[in-house]
Amino acid sequence: IWVYINGNEEKIRFVGVNTPEVARDGNPAEYMADEDKDFTQKILEGKEIYLEKDETDRDKYDRLLRYIWLEKPVTDPSLSDIETKTLNGLLVKEGYAYSNYYKPNIKYQDYLEELEKSAQENGLGVWSKGKNGGSQKGKIDKSYFIKGNKNSKVYHLPEWDSYNTVKEKNAVYFENEKEAKEAGFRPAR
């Protein structure tokens, strides 16, 4: 989303979640992308929100990384607070987004994963039967959480046995395989 902070326009990347991609650059929209966009716009349009930083201030695209609170944030929030008072939690709870994390930004990840499990069990949104008669999770998961080794220039997907062999001090994260390859990385063999 784009927001105004002290008169300056800033682009925000929601921490802890990943939403389906809208149609762009000749690529079709992913399943539930338009519904997600409409849901988000309806909740946020014209409203004052509160932004909470986790560990990292900005990503490599210079977007602010934030949790979006719809009311004043609480100290030491509960699962109920995250699912009802943050847009991040609402998106996951309603099936408009997947729980997604990039270390070190994992403050509410356990809550978001719990909300995702509930949405999945209830067949909500991205977990409903889609265009291909089933959940689209496999398609989207393979394009996120990619971990590369900055020394070997090899990347690993989370479902690969080799994923956890990369030491955190050597880890570089990519949003998709295309991005990893463009950065000069190759898939693990």
C-alpha positions as CSV (number, residue, x, y, z in Angstrom):
1,I,0.0,0.0,0.0
2,W,0.9,3.6,-0.3
3,V,0.5,5.9,2.7
4,Y,1.3,9.4,3.8
5,I,3.5,9.9,6.8
6,N,4.2,13.5,7.8
7,G,3.3,14.6,4.3
8,N,5.6,12.1,2.6
9,E,4.3,9.3,0.4
10,E,5.7,5.9,1.4
11,K,5.2,2.4,0.0
12,I,4.6,-0.3,2.7
13,R,5.3,-4.0,2.4
14,F,3.1,-5.9,4.9
15,V,5.3,-8.0,7.3
16,G,4.5,-11.6,7.8
17,V,2.2,-12.1,4.9
18,N,2.2,-12.7,1.2
19,T,-0.8,-12.0,-1.0
20,P,-1.5,-13.2,-4.5
21,E,-0.1,-11.0,-7.3
22,V,-2.5,-8.8,-9.3
23,A,-2.2,-8.7,-13.1
24,R,0.9,-6.8,-14.1
25,D,3.4,-6.6,-16.9
26,G,1.4,-8.9,-19.1
27,N,1.1,-11.6,-16.4
28,P,-2.4,-12.6,-15.3
29,A,-3.6,-12.1,-11.8
30,E,-3.1,-15.0,-9.4
31,Y,-6.1,-16.7,-7.8
32,M,-7.9,-14.4,-5.4
33,A,-5.6,-11.4,-6.1
34,D,-8.5,-9.1,-7.1
35,E,-10.6,-10.1,-4.2
36,D,-7.7,-9.4,-1.9
37,K,-7.1,-6.0,-3.4
38,D,-10.8,-5.1,-3.0
39,F,-10.9,-6.4,0.6
40,T,-7.8,-4.4,1.5
41,Q,-9.0,-1.2,-0.2
42,K,-12.4,-1.4,1.6
43,I,-10.8,-1.7,5.0
44,L,-8.1,1.0,4.5
45,E,-9.5,3.6,2.2
46,G,-9.5,7.0,4.0
47,K,-8.6,5.6,7.4
48,E,-5.8,6.5,9.7
49,I,-3.7,3.4,10.5
50,Y,-0.8,2.7,12.8
51,L,2.4,1.1,11.5
52,E,4.6,-1.2,13.6
53,K,8.1,-2.1,12.6
54,D,9.5,-5.5,13.3
55,E,13.4,-5.8,13.1
56,T,14.1,-4.5,9.6
57,D,13.0,-1.0,8.6
58,R,13.1,-1.4,4.8
59,D,13.5,-4.1,2.2
60,K,15.8,-3.9,-0.8
61,Y,13.1,-2.1,-2.8
62,D,13.1,0.7,-0.2
63,R,9.6,-0.2,1.0
64,L,8.9,0.2,4.7
65,L,8.3,-3.2,6.3
66,R,5.4,-2.9,8.7
67,Y,2.5,-4.5,10.5
68,I,-0.7,-2.5,9.8
69,W,-2.7,-1.8,12.9
70,L,-6.3,-0.6,12.3
71,E,-6.4,0.8,15.8
72,K,-3.8,1.9,18.4
73,P,-1.4,-1.0,18.8
74,V,-1.4,-2.9,22.1
75,T,1.7,-3.9,24.1
76,D,2.3,-7.7,24.0
77,P,-0.7,-8.5,21.7
78,S,-2.6,-11.8,21.8
79,L,-3.7,-13.9,18.9
80,S,-7.1,-12.2,19.1
81,D,-5.4,-8.8,18.8
82,I,-3.5,-9.8,15.7
83,E,-6.5,-11.4,14.0
84,T,-8.9,-8.5,14.7
85,K,-6.7,-5.4,15.0
86,T,-4.1,-5.8,12.3
87,L,-4.6,-5.9,8.6
88,N,-1.9,-8.5,8.3
89,G,-3.8,-10.9,10.6
90,L,-7.2,-10.2,9.0
91,L,-5.8,-11.0,5.6
92,V,-4.5,-14.3,6.7
93,K,-7.5,-15.1,8.9
94,E,-9.9,-14.5,6.0
95,G,-7.8,-16.4,3.5
96,Y,-6.7,-13.4,1.4
97,A,-3.0,-13.9,2.3
98,Y,-0.6,-16.6,3.2
99,S,1.5,-16.5,6.4
100,N,5.0,-15.6,5.1
101,Y,8.2,-14.6,6.8
102,Y,11.7,-13.4,6.1
103,K,14.0,-13.5,9.1
104,P,14.6,-11.6,11.3
105,N,11.0,-10.2,10.9
106,I,9.1,-12.9,12.8
107,K,7.6,-11.1,15.8
108,Y,4.0,-12.3,15.1
109,Q,4.8,-15.3,12.9
110,D,3.4,-18.0,15.3
111,Y,0.1,-16.1,15.4
112,L,-0.1,-15.7,11.6
113,E,0.7,-19.3,11.0
114,E,-2.1,-20.3,13.4
115,L,-4.5,-18.0,11.5
116,E,-3.4,-19.5,8.2
117,K,-4.0,-23.0,9.5
118,S,-7.6,-22.0,10.5
119,A,-8.2,-20.4,7.1
120,Q,-6.9,-23.5,5.4
121,E,-9.0,-25.9,7.5
122,N,-12.1,-23.7,6.7
123,G,-11.3,-23.5,3.0
124,L,-11.3,-19.7,3.0
125,G,-10.1,-17.5,0.1
126,V,-6.8,-18.8,-1.3
127,W,-7.6,-22.1,0.4
128,S,-10.9,-22.5,-1.4
129,K,-11.3,-24.5,-4.5
130,G,-9.9,-22.3,-7.2
131,K,-9.7,-22.2,-11.0
132,N,-8.0,-25.5,-11.1
133,G,-10.4,-27.2,-8.7
134,G,-8.0,-27.0,-5.7
135,S,-6.0,-24.8,-3.5
136,Q,-3.4,-22.6,-5.2
137,K,-0.9,-22.9,-2.3
138,G,1.6,-24.9,-4.2
139,K,1.9,-22.4,-7.0
140,I,2.5,-19.5,-4.7
141,D,4.7,-21.1,-2.0
142,K,7.3,-22.1,-4.6
143,S,7.9,-18.5,-5.4
144,Y,8.6,-17.4,-1.9
145,F,11.0,-18.1,1.0
146,I,13.9,-18.9,-1.4
147,K,17.2,-19.0,0.5
148,G,20.4,-18.5,-1.3
149,N,24.0,-19.1,-0.1
150,K,25.9,-15.9,-0.9
151,N,29.2,-17.7,-1.0
152,S,28.3,-20.6,-3.4
153,K,25.6,-18.7,-5.3
154,V,23.2,-21.7,-4.9
155,Y,19.6,-21.3,-3.9
156,H,17.3,-23.7,-2.1
157,L,13.5,-23.9,-1.9
158,P,11.9,-24.6,1.5
159,E,10.6,-28.1,0.6
160,W,14.2,-29.2,-0.4
161,D,16.2,-31.2,2.2
162,S,19.1,-28.8,1.5
163,Y,17.1,-25.7,2.6
164,N,18.3,-25.7,6.2
165,T,21.9,-26.4,5.3
166,V,22.6,-22.7,4.6
167,K,24.0,-20.9,7.6
168,E,22.1,-17.8,8.5
169,K,25.3,-15.6,8.2
170,N,25.6,-16.7,4.5
171,A,21.8,-16.6,3.7
172,V,20.3,-14.3,1.1
173,Y,16.5,-14.4,0.6
174,F,14.7,-14.0,-2.7
175,E,11.0,-13.6,-3.4
176,N,11.0,-16.0,-6.4
177,E,13.3,-18.2,-8.5
178,K,13.5,-15.6,-11.3
179,E,14.9,-13.1,-8.9
180,A,17.4,-15.6,-7.6
181,K,18.6,-16.5,-11.1
182,E,18.8,-12.8,-12.1
183,A,21.1,-12.3,-9.1
184,G,23.4,-15.0,-10.5
185,F,22.2,-17.9,-8.3
186,R,21.5,-21.4,-9.5
187,P,19.3,-24.1,-8.0
188,A,20.8,-26.7,-5.7
189,R,21.3,-30.0,-7.4
